[in-house]
Amino acid sequence: SGSLLRAELARLTRAWARSGKAQLPRMDRCPWQEMHGTLGDAAWAAPVRVVSCEQEARPGYKSRQAHEFEDEPGVMAAKVKVLARLVSESPAVVAYTGAGISVASGIGDYASRAHDSVATGDRARPKLRSSFEARPTAAHRVLAALHARGMLHHWVQQNHDGLPQKAGFPPECLNEIHGAWYDPSNPVVPMAGTLRDDLCDWMREWERRADLTLALGTSLCGMNADRMVETVARKAARGGGRARGAVIVSLQQTQYDDAAALRIFGKLDQVMGLLAAALGLPASLARTPSPLYRPRVPAERRVRGLDDVFLVPYH
């Protein structure tokens, strides 16, 4: 895993040097814990402001300005080592994802306001005719691999896009709390709508159980489900238990940065690629498109002659 991480870091460092980002202004006027997390190091360099945008990221919600920041490669590597240790040591790890995790697949988000956004302005980003064509990102694939290794135990998904399942993540461990495009029993919830009672109960169960939450690509602007970050951070701050707190990974600042155990600024696919390398997961996870998701359906549930029709039991 050490050699994989060094190789990924070397590639990232070369790209950083070519970009000239080191000459850009850095985050200021906030304590180092808000830049790096309470498990961070005051000596780490402040994140670089790679895109400036003074608009509110999510107008009408509890969001910050839509500036975008990235950690320099050396700091990123140090943070990923801490992240790898937390994931390896925590017995109840939950992923909590927002629109940012799916941007690299070609699906739009809500919070990227700048015309030159690092997230939405990537030339390599697919141009989709329909969001239903989207394929899972490297971050989706790494999360699925973490679950397969027993390192990720539950996923609360704010998006509706089905990309976790396409990446091979089992639906029985996925709470699509805001609704789903591919599940007629779980229609998409409008902004002023009401969440399903059973999914709320399931979310609260994991709110209680979680000792580490990975908040990935979410603006954390005050949604009900943000409790997945707020509660575990509060448990960790109290101390005396096994709670490790929340890790927040995104390009933009959030209202919970000062409560994070670890705060990483950067592109999700880069961060999760480095995490995969640190944990010794296959390097192909971060670079090779995953095959289309194929559900495992028992033979007795298939309808002869029809590839896409199945017998679904009701209880």
Disulfide bonds with the S-S distance in Angstrom:
none
